[in-house]
Amino acid sequence: MQSAFNHATLEMEHDCTGRLADVTAPTLVIHGELDPILPLANGQEISELIANARLHVLRGVGHELPSDALDEISNAITNFTRH
């Protein structure tokens, strides 16, 4: 629960969305569909604000991405870097 509190506090104190349009590198945004701490709408917004961004949604996955979907994350990164 402390982790959720820390994330929520960071999100309220540090908003960088205004700078996302400055990102010029191709970007892969990976987000868990069921993330209770940072909802999917956050990942969708980030991918919309960055030019050349692609959103990869991990279906049925929450906030702990690597432990829940390591193989899918690895495949998404590999496919993204090949194209």
N, C-alpha and C positions, 0 to 999 in steps of 0.2 A: 504494500500500500504506500510505503514511503516513496517508492519509485514513481508511482502515479502522481503523488503530490509534487515531487521535484519537477516532473515534466510539465504539469499544469502551471506551476510557478514560472518556469522558464518561458513558456508560451506567452504568458501574460506580460512578462517583463521585456521580452526580446522579440520584436516583430520585424523580420527582414523581408517581408513580402514585397515591399517597394523596391528592393534591389534585385529581385529575381529576373527582371527584364534585362539586366546587365549581363546575365550569364549567356555566353555565346557558344560554349562547348556543347556538343551533343550530350544529353543528360538522360539517364534512366532513373525514374522515380519508382521505387518499389514500396508498396504499401499494403498492409494487411486489411482485408475487407472488414473484419470484425474488431478492429482496434478500438478498445474502449477509452483509451487515453487521448489519442489523436485520431479523430474520425476520418474515414475515407475521404470526406469532402476536403480535408486538408491536402491530401496527396493529389486529388483532382485539381485543386486550385494551383498548387505548385507546378504541376505539369502543364497547366494552361498558361501560366505566367512566364515560363521559360521557353524561349524559341527553341525548336529542335528537341523538345523533351518528349519522352515516351513514358506513359504510365503502365506499369505492370502491377495488376492487382492480384494478390495472393488470396484466392477464395477460401473461405473458412478459417482464415488465420487471423490471430489477434495482434497484440503489440510485440510479442517476443518472436520476431521474424526468424532469426537463424535457428532457434531450437524447434520451431514449428515446421519450417519449410526449407531446410538447407539445400536440398537437391534442386528444388524449383528455383530458388534464388540463384544458385550457381548456373543453372541452365539459362535463366533470363539474362544474366550478365554475359555469359558466353555468346548467346545469340545477338545481344545488343552490340557487342564489340566486333562481331563479324560483319555487321551490316553498316 
